[in-house]
Amino acid sequence: METLLIFVPCALYNEEPGTLYGVVQESKEECVKAYFIIGKTEGRSRISEVEQCRIIGYYCKEDAPCSVSFGEKLDSVLLGLCDCEFILHKVLNGGDVVDMSKPCQTICIIYDHQKFILSELLLQSMDHSGLMYGDHFKMLASKLSTEVSFQDSSVCTFSSLIGKSLVSQQIIKLLLCIINILLRFITFVHPVLKYTTLESHLQIFLQSIIWVLQSCSCKKNLSVKVGNYIVAVIVDICSGMLILYWLSTITSSPSQLLLESGEVVVRTLRELLQWLMGIPAGLKLNYAFNNMLGQFFLYHINLWWTFLVVAKPLLEVTFYIFLCLGRLGLTFQASILADLLALVSLHIYCIYVYAARLYSLQVSGLVALWRLFLGQKHNPLRGRVDSCQYSPDQLFVGTLAFTILLFLLPTTFMYYIVFTTLRLVVVGLGGLLTRVRYILQCLPLYVSILWILQSATISSTVHLMVRFRETQGSLFLSVQPVCGSLWRTVQYCMPETVHPPPRVKWGNLLGNLVSGRLI
């Protein structure tokens, strides 16, 4: 037995009698036929040729008219209103009159067309895998989004009026042209600035502005996703201005503050190397090798400090440019801070690379020489370990090299542990700044306020209620779009141009630390 679903807009309560038009769709697999009532006209004389093909019934206030003809329509509905309740007088299914006395064969679903039209999340995030009629609600929302049946003034929002303005369209085109020129310039200087965080963030920021302008130009209004990003940018800029004001009260010369911070780092590293060149934690290291490594690393630290002192005027100009860009928001300041962190810790990275390469070379040498004692060797052609017989001379040289590498390993390992720890701290701070930028760019402030207010704009699911009747017959349901979970709503409102930072692969990180590969 086929089930009939009749979707009736609640706006018909206040409408005069007239002809109903809409769409009838049938699903033979589920044995369900849906009557989507989209609109109503006053009479047949006002129906256009397009609407003539979409007539699916007639609406009357009190008693049913004596004779209503729908021509050759095989699927139609005769809907009435009695005591403020809808009544199905007659339903045609394939030309046959449906018996209304059979329960649950005909289900009348009363919906609020305004809430379905306003909802932006219903099509994208609606999940009704457990409901029988979930696809029909998606279908209804899709049809209402492309055609506003009842012309209500409440549907026309302020953002849509701005989007439809000719002046605003010209301004949007001008802004798009300017931003595209800036993006081309950034692409031109990308080979020079590709390793800076500020350049990548500025490129993402300009791409996001283009996405916002194109969305407003194409959709003629501000979507929830775009509105949430605009609010996040406003909060970002306001926070950045407050941070700059706070910095101005602390120091009058930010470049001098940076230089003083660099001096503190250099002095701390010198003291650390002096400690390592002695007897760190009571460990007896190889004196000659330890002294050589310490002097070599001290030379790099002194060289880097000399560069910072000589380049101080250039750093002041660069820092002033950074401060100008920092007025664009806290995310830009986080990007600048990440670049400054990389600049100040460049000598730490260099020492870490030296220590890691030396440690990796010693470990790989010890592993290769250990195979010599086992009578094995690595076959690079077949990618396996084969057995091999070594001569006494080879065994003597291998044993000597193994002993030297083994006794030098604690000294190398000490430097590797210390500077790997410093490298992890720098990488961790950089990752923290990256996640702070991502959170500020996707700050769900606007959508959270809408969710708290239960706005119809972010409705992502539906709530069904049974309308009890004293008489038996058709089942009447009332459907209301409601907000889903906050987390799913926030996930939908993430900007399209901002991607989450890559997740940390702890297994690979641990393997790199043990083997001495760079991180």
C-alpha positions as CSV (number, residue, x, y, z in Angstrom):
1,M,0.0,0.0,0.0
2,E,1.5,3.3,-1.1
3,T,1.8,6.1,1.5
4,L,0.9,9.6,0.6
5,L,2.8,12.6,2.1
6,I,1.1,16.0,1.7
7,F,3.3,19.0,2.7
8,V,1.1,22.0,3.4
9,P,2.5,25.5,4.3
10,C,1.1,26.9,7.4
11,A,0.7,30.3,5.7
12,L,-2.5,29.0,4.1
13,Y,-4.2,29.7,7.4
14,N,-4.4,33.4,6.5
15,E,-4.9,32.9,2.8
16,E,-8.1,33.2,0.7
17,P,-9.3,30.2,-1.3
18,G,-7.5,29.5,-4.5
19,T,-5.6,27.0,-6.7
20,L,-2.6,25.2,-5.2
21,Y,0.5,24.5,-7.2
22,G,3.6,22.5,-6.4
23,V,5.4,19.3,-7.3
24,V,4.5,15.6,-6.9
25,Q,7.3,13.1,-6.6
26,E,7.0,9.4,-6.2
27,S,9.5,6.9,-4.8
28,K,8.5,3.4,-6.0
29,E,11.2,1.7,-4.0
30,E,9.8,3.1,-0.7
31,C,6.2,3.1,-1.9
32,V,5.9,6.8,-1.0
33,K,4.4,9.6,-3.0
34,A,5.0,13.2,-1.8
35,Y,2.7,16.2,-2.7
36,F,4.8,19.4,-2.1
37,I,2.4,22.3,-2.0
38,I,4.6,25.3,-2.9
39,G,2.2,28.2,-3.6
40,K,-1.3,29.4,-4.2
41,T,-3.0,31.7,-6.7
42,E,-6.4,33.5,-6.4
43,G,-7.9,31.9,-9.5
44,R,-7.2,30.1,-12.7
45,S,-7.2,33.3,-14.7
46,R,-4.0,34.4,-12.9
47,I,-2.1,31.2,-13.4
48,S,0.7,31.3,-15.9
49,E,1.5,28.6,-18.4
50,V,4.3,27.3,-16.3
51,E,2.2,27.2,-13.1
52,Q,-0.6,25.6,-15.1
53,C,1.5,22.4,-15.4
54,R,2.2,22.5,-11.7
55,I,-1.4,22.6,-10.3
56,I,-1.8,19.9,-7.7
57,G,-5.0,21.0,-6.0
58,Y,-7.5,23.5,-4.6
59,Y,-7.8,25.3,-1.3
60,C,-11.1,26.3,0.3
61,K,-12.0,27.9,3.6
62,E,-15.1,26.1,4.9
63,D,-17.1,23.4,3.0
64,A,-15.7,21.8,-0.1
65,P,-17.0,23.2,-3.4
66,C,-19.5,21.1,-5.2
67,S,-17.4,20.6,-8.3
68,V,-13.7,21.2,-8.7
69,S,-12.1,20.2,-12.0
70,F,-8.3,19.7,-12.4
71,G,-8.5,18.7,-16.0
72,E,-6.3,15.7,-16.7
73,K,-4.4,15.8,-13.4
74,L,-4.1,12.3,-11.9
75,D,-2.5,13.5,-8.6
76,S,-4.3,16.3,-6.8
77,V,-5.4,17.5,-3.4
78,L,-8.6,19.2,-2.2
79,L,-7.6,21.0,1.0
80,G,-10.0,22.8,3.3
81,L,-9.9,24.7,6.6
82,C,-12.4,24.2,9.4
83,D,-12.1,25.5,13.0
84,C,-8.5,26.6,12.3
85,E,-7.5,23.1,11.3
86,F,-6.7,21.7,7.8
87,I,-9.0,19.0,6.4
88,L,-8.3,16.8,3.4
89,H,-11.6,16.6,1.5
90,K,-10.3,14.7,-1.4
91,V,-7.0,13.2,-2.7
92,L,-6.4,11.7,-6.1
93,N,-3.6,9.2,-6.5
94,G,-3.0,8.2,-10.1
95,G,-6.6,9.2,-10.9
96,D,-8.1,7.1,-8.1
97,V,-9.8,8.6,-5.1
98,V,-7.9,7.8,-1.9
99,D,-9.9,6.3,1.0
100,M,-9.4,8.7,3.9
101,S,-10.7,6.3,6.5
102,K,-7.6,4.2,6.3
103,P,-5.2,5.4,9.0
104,C,-1.6,6.4,8.1
105,Q,-2.2,5.9,4.4
106,T,-2.3,9.7,3.9
107,I,-0.1,11.8,6.1
108,C,-0.5,15.6,6.1
109,I,2.7,17.5,7.2
110,I,2.2,21.2,8.0
111,Y,5.4,23.2,7.7
112,D,6.5,26.8,8.2
113,H,7.8,27.9,4.8
114,Q,9.6,31.0,6.2
115,K,11.8,28.9,8.5
116,F,12.6,26.5,5.8
117,I,13.5,29.3,3.5
118,L,15.7,31.1,6.1
119,S,17.6,27.9,7.1
120,E,21.0,27.6,5.4
121,L,22.2,24.5,7.2
122,L,19.2,22.2,6.5
123,L,20.4,21.0,3.2
124,Q,24.1,20.7,4.1
125,S,24.1,19.3,7.6
126,M,20.8,17.5,7.9
127,D,21.2,13.9,8.9
128,H,18.0,11.8,9.1
129,S,19.4,8.3,8.5
130,G,17.1,7.1,11.2
131,L,14.0,8.8,10.0
132,M,11.8,7.5,7.2
133,Y,11.0,10.9,5.6
134,G,14.3,12.7,6.0
135,D,14.9,12.9,2.2
136,H,11.6,14.5,1.7
137,F,12.4,17.3,4.1
138,K,15.7,17.9,2.2
139,M,13.7,18.0,-1.0
140,L,11.2,20.5,0.5
141,A,14.0,22.8,1.7
142,S,15.7,22.6,-1.7
143,K,12.5,23.5,-3.6
144,L,11.7,26.4,-1.2
145,S,15.3,27.7,-1.5
146,T,15.0,28.2,-5.2
147,E,11.4,29.5,-5.2
148,V,9.9,31.8,-2.6
149,S,6.2,31.0,-2.9
150,F,4.7,33.5,-0.6
151,Q,6.2,36.9,-1.0
152,D,6.8,38.0,2.6
153,S,8.7,41.1,3.5
154,S,10.3,39.3,6.4
155,V,12.3,37.2,3.9
156,C,14.1,40.2,2.5
157,T,16.9,41.0,4.9
158,F,19.2,43.9,5.1
159,S,22.1,41.9,3.8
160,S,20.1,40.9,0.7
161,L,19.3,44.5,0.0
162,I,23.0,45.4,0.2
163,G,23.9,42.5,-2.1
164,K,21.3,43.6,-4.7
165,S,22.5,47.2,-4.7
166,L,24.2,48.3,-7.9
167,V,26.6,50.6,-6.0
168,S,27.6,47.8,-3.7
169,Q,28.2,45.5,-6.7
170,Q,30.6,48.0,-8.3
171,I,32.4,48.5,-5.0
172,I,32.8,44.7,-4.7
173,K,34.2,44.5,-8.2
174,L,36.7,47.3,-7.4
175,L,37.8,45.6,-4.2
176,L,38.2,42.2,-6.0
177,C,40.5,43.9,-8.6
178,I,42.7,45.5,-6.0
179,I,43.0,42.3,-4.0
180,N,43.9,40.3,-7.1
181,I,46.7,42.7,-7.8
182,L,48.0,42.3,-4.3
183,L,47.8,38.5,-4.6
184,R,49.8,38.6,-7.9
185,F,52.5,40.7,-6.2
186,I,52.7,38.2,-3.3
187,T,53.0,35.4,-5.8
188,F,55.8,37.3,-7.5
189,V,57.8,37.6,-4.3
190,H,56.9,34.2,-3.0
191,P,60.3,32.6,-3.9
192,V,61.9,35.1,-1.5
193,L,59.3,35.0,1.3
194,K,58.0,31.4,1.0
195,Y,59.5,30.4,4.4
196,T,57.9,33.2,6.3
197,T,54.7,32.7,8.3
198,L,53.6,36.3,7.6
199,E,53.6,35.8,3.8
200,S,51.4,32.6,4.0
201,H,49.0,34.2,6.4
202,L,48.7,37.3,4.3
203,Q,47.9,35.2,1.2
204,I,45.2,33.2,3.1
205,F,43.8,36.5,4.4
206,L,43.5,38.0,0.9
207,Q,42.0,34.7,-0.4
208,S,39.4,34.8,2.4
209,I,38.5,38.4,1.5
210,I,38.0,37.4,-2.1
211,W,35.8,34.5,-0.9
212,V,33.7,36.8,1.2
213,L,33.2,39.4,-1.7
214,Q,32.4,36.7,-4.3
215,S,29.9,35.1,-1.9
216,C,28.2,38.4,-1.4
217,S,28.2,39.1,-5.1
218,C,26.9,35.7,-6.2
219,K,24.4,34.9,-3.4
220,K,23.3,38.6,-3.1
221,N,23.3,38.2,0.7
222,L,25.5,37.4,3.7
223,S,25.4,33.7,4.6
224,V,26.0,32.4,8.1
225,K,29.4,31.2,7.2
226,V,30.5,34.5,5.7
227,G,28.9,36.4,8.6
228,N,30.8,34.3,11.2
229,Y,34.1,35.0,9.4
230,I,33.4,38.8,9.3
231,V,32.7,38.8,13.0
232,A,35.8,36.8,13.6
233,V,37.9,39.3,11.6
234,I,36.4,42.2,13.6
235,V,37.2,40.6,16.9
236,D,40.7,39.8,15.5
237,I,41.4,43.4,14.6
238,C,40.0,44.8,17.9
239,S,42.2,42.4,19.9
240,G,45.2,43.3,17.8
241,M,44.7,47.0,18.5
242,L,44.4,46.4,22.2
243,I,47.7,44.3,22.2
244,L,49.5,47.1,20.3
245,Y,48.2,49.7,22.8
246,W,49.4,47.6,25.6
247,L,52.9,47.2,24.0
248,S,53.1,51.0,23.5
249,T,52.6,51.5,27.2
250,I,55.4,49.0,28.0
251,T,58.2,50.2,25.7
252,S,58.7,53.1,23.2
253,S,61.1,51.1,21.0
254,P,59.9,47.5,20.2
255,S,63.0,46.8,18.2
256,Q,65.1,47.5,21.2
257,L,62.9,45.1,23.2
258,L,63.5,42.5,20.5
259,L,67.3,43.1,20.7
260,E,67.3,42.8,24.5
261,S,65.3,39.6,24.3
262,G,67.9,38.2,21.8
263,E,70.7,39.2,24.1
264,V,69.1,37.3,27.0
265,V,68.8,34.2,24.7
266,V,72.4,34.5,23.7
267,R,73.7,35.0,27.2
268,T,71.6,32.0,28.4
269,L,73.0,29.8,25.6
270,R,76.6,30.8,26.4
271,E,76.1,29.8,30.1
272,L,74.5,26.5,28.9
273,L,77.5,25.7,26.7
274,Q,79.9,26.6,29.4
275,W,78.1,24.1,31.7
276,L,78.1,21.4,29.0
277,M,81.9,21.9,28.4
278,G,82.5,21.2,32.1
279,I,81.1,18.2,33.9
280,P,77.3,18.4,33.3
281,A,75.2,16.6,35.9
282,G,78.4,14.8,37.1
283,L,79.0,13.1,33.8
284,K,82.6,12.5,32.7
285,L,82.6,13.3,29.0
286,N,85.5,13.2,26.5
287,Y,87.4,16.4,27.3
288,A,88.9,17.1,23.8
289,F,85.8,16.2,21.9
290,N,83.6,18.1,24.3
291,N,85.8,21.2,24.2
292,M,85.9,21.2,20.4
293,L,82.1,21.0,20.1
294,G,81.6,23.6,22.8
295,Q,84.0,26.1,21.1
296,F,82.4,25.4,17.7
297,F,78.9,26.1,18.9
298,L,80.1,29.2,20.9
299,Y,81.5,30.6,17.7
300,H,78.1,30.3,15.9
301,I,76.4,32.0,18.8
302,N,78.8,34.9,18.8
303,L,78.6,35.2,15.1
304,W,74.8,35.4,15.2
305,W,74.9,38.0,18.0
306,T,77.3,40.1,15.9
307,F,74.9,39.9,13.0
308,L,72.0,41.1,15.1
309,V,74.0,44.1,16.4
310,V,75.2,45.1,13.0
311,A,71.8,44.7,11.4
312,K,70.0,46.7,14.1
313,P,69.0,49.7,11.8
314,L,67.6,47.2,9.3
315,L,65.8,45.4,12.0
316,E,64.2,48.6,13.2
317,V,62.8,49.4,9.7
318,T,61.6,45.8,9.3
319,F,60.0,45.8,12.7
320,Y,58.2,49.1,12.0
321,I,56.7,47.5,8.8
322,F,55.7,44.5,10.9
323,L,54.0,46.8,13.4
324,C,52.0,48.4,10.5
325,L,50.9,44.9,9.4
326,G,50.1,44.0,13.0
327,R,47.3,46.6,13.0
328,L,45.4,44.2,10.7
329,G,44.7,41.9,13.7
330,L,46.0,39.6,16.3
331,T,46.5,36.8,13.7
332,F,49.0,39.0,11.9
333,Q,50.8,39.7,15.2
334,A,50.9,35.9,15.8
335,S,52.4,35.4,12.3
336,I,55.0,38.2,13.0
337,L,55.8,36.6,16.4
338,A,56.3,33.2,14.7
339,D,58.8,34.8,12.2
340,L,60.6,36.7,15.0
341,L,60.8,33.5,17.0
342,A,62.4,31.7,14.0
343,L,64.8,34.7,13.5
344,V,65.9,34.8,17.2
345,S,66.3,31.0,17.4
346,L,68.1,30.6,14.1
347,H,71.4,29.8,15.8
348,I,69.7,27.3,18.0
349,Y,68.4,25.6,14.9
350,C,71.9,25.6,13.3
351,I,73.5,24.0,16.4
352,Y,70.6,21.5,16.6
353,V,71.3,20.5,12.9
354,Y,75.0,20.0,13.6
355,A,74.3,17.9,16.7
356,A,71.5,15.9,15.0
357,R,73.7,15.1,12.0
358,L,76.6,14.1,14.1
359,Y,74.4,11.9,16.3
360,S,72.7,10.3,13.3
361,L,76.1,9.6,11.7
362,Q,77.4,8.0,14.9
363,V,74.3,5.9,15.4
364,S,74.2,4.7,11.8
365,G,77.9,3.9,12.0
366,L,77.5,1.9,15.2
367,V,74.6,-0.1,13.6
368,A,76.7,-0.9,10.5
369,L,79.7,-1.9,12.6
370,W,77.5,-4.0,14.8
371,R,76.6,-6.1,11.8
372,L,80.4,-6.7,11.3
373,F,80.5,-8.6,14.6
374,L,77.5,-10.7,13.6
375,G,79.0,-11.5,10.2
376,Q,76.4,-9.6,8.2
377,K,76.2,-6.6,5.9
378,H,73.5,-4.5,4.3
379,N,72.7,-5.2,0.7
380,P,71.3,-1.9,-0.8
381,L,70.4,-3.5,-4.1
382,R,68.0,-6.0,-2.7
383,G,67.2,-4.0,0.4
384,R,68.1,-6.7,2.9
385,V,70.9,-7.9,5.3
386,D,73.0,-10.7,3.9
387,S,75.7,-12.9,5.6
388,C,79.3,-12.0,4.9
389,Q,82.7,-13.3,6.0
390,Y,85.2,-10.5,6.9
391,S,89.0,-10.7,7.0
392,P,91.0,-10.1,10.2
393,D,92.1,-6.7,9.0
394,Q,88.5,-5.7,8.4
395,L,87.5,-6.9,11.8
396,F,90.4,-5.0,13.5
397,V,89.5,-1.7,11.7
398,G,85.8,-2.2,12.4
399,T,86.4,-3.0,16.1
400,L,88.6,0.1,16.4
401,A,86.1,2.3,14.7
402,F,83.2,0.9,16.8
403,T,85.1,1.5,20.0
404,I,85.9,5.1,19.1
405,L,82.3,5.9,18.0
406,L,80.9,4.2,21.1
407,F,83.0,6.2,23.6
408,L,82.4,9.5,21.7
409,L,78.6,8.9,21.6
410,P,77.8,10.1,25.2
411,T,79.4,13.5,24.5
412,T,77.4,13.8,21.2
413,F,74.3,12.5,22.8
414,M,74.5,15.1,25.6
415,Y,74.6,18.0,23.1
416,Y,71.9,16.3,21.0
417,I,69.6,16.0,24.0
418,V,70.0,19.6,25.1
419,F,69.5,21.2,21.7
420,T,66.8,18.9,20.6
421,T,64.9,19.9,23.7
422,L,65.4,23.6,22.7
423,R,64.3,22.8,19.2
424,L,61.1,21.0,20.5
425,V,60.3,24.1,22.6
426,V,60.7,26.4,19.5
427,V,58.6,24.1,17.3
428,G,56.0,23.8,20.1
429,L,55.7,27.6,20.4
430,G,55.4,27.8,16.6
431,G,52.6,25.2,16.6
432,L,50.9,27.0,19.4
433,L,50.9,30.3,17.4
434,T,49.6,28.4,14.4
435,R,46.7,27.0,16.3
436,V,46.0,30.4,17.9
437,R,45.8,31.9,14.4
438,Y,43.4,29.2,13.3
439,I,41.1,29.6,16.3
440,L,41.0,33.4,15.7
441,Q,40.2,33.0,12.0
442,C,37.4,30.5,12.7
443,L,36.2,32.0,16.0
444,P,32.5,30.8,16.2
445,L,31.3,33.8,18.1
446,Y,28.5,34.8,15.6
447,V,27.2,31.3,15.0
448,S,27.3,30.6,18.8
449,I,25.1,33.6,19.5
450,L,22.7,32.4,16.8
451,W,22.7,29.0,18.3
452,I,21.9,30.3,21.8
453,L,19.1,32.4,20.4
454,Q,17.9,29.4,18.4
455,S,17.8,31.3,15.2
456,A,16.0,29.7,12.2
457,T,19.0,30.6,10.1
458,I,21.1,27.8,11.5
459,S,18.4,25.2,11.7
460,S,19.9,21.9,10.7
461,T,17.3,19.3,11.7
462,V,13.5,19.0,12.1
463,H,11.2,18.4,15.0
464,L,7.9,16.5,14.3
465,M,4.8,16.7,16.4
466,V,1.5,14.8,16.0
467,R,-1.6,17.0,15.8
468,F,-4.3,15.0,17.5
469,R,-7.7,14.8,15.9
470,E,-11.0,13.5,17.4
471,T,-11.9,11.8,14.1
472,Q,-10.1,8.9,12.6
473,G,-8.5,9.1,9.2
474,S,-5.5,10.9,7.9
475,L,-2.5,11.6,10.2
476,F,-1.6,15.2,10.7
477,L,1.9,16.2,11.7
478,S,3.5,19.6,12.4
479,V,7.2,20.0,11.5
480,Q,9.5,22.8,12.7
481,P,13.2,23.3,11.7
482,V,15.3,23.4,14.8
483,C,19.0,23.9,15.6
484,G,21.2,20.8,15.8
485,S,24.2,20.4,18.1
486,L,26.5,23.3,18.6
487,W,29.6,21.4,17.4
488,R,28.1,20.4,14.1
489,T,26.9,23.9,13.5
490,V,30.3,25.3,14.2
491,Q,31.9,22.8,11.9
492,Y,29.6,23.9,9.0
493,C,30.4,27.6,9.6
494,M,34.2,27.1,9.1
495,P,35.5,29.4,6.4
496,E,36.4,27.6,3.2
497,T,39.8,29.2,2.7
498,V,41.1,28.5,6.2
499,H,42.3,24.9,6.7
500,P,43.1,23.3,10.1
501,P,46.8,22.9,11.0
502,P,48.2,19.5,10.4
503,R,48.0,17.0,13.2
504,V,51.1,16.0,15.0
505,K,52.2,12.4,14.1
506,W,53.7,11.4,17.4
507,G,55.0,8.0,16.1
508,N,57.0,9.7,13.4
509,L,58.2,12.4,15.8
510,L,59.4,9.8,18.3
511,G,61.1,7.8,15.5
512,N,62.9,10.9,14.3
513,L,64.1,11.8,17.8
514,V,65.6,8.3,18.3
515,S,67.3,8.0,14.9
516,G,68.5,11.6,14.8
517,R,66.5,12.7,11.8
518,L,65.6,16.4,11.7
519,I,62.2,17.6,13.0
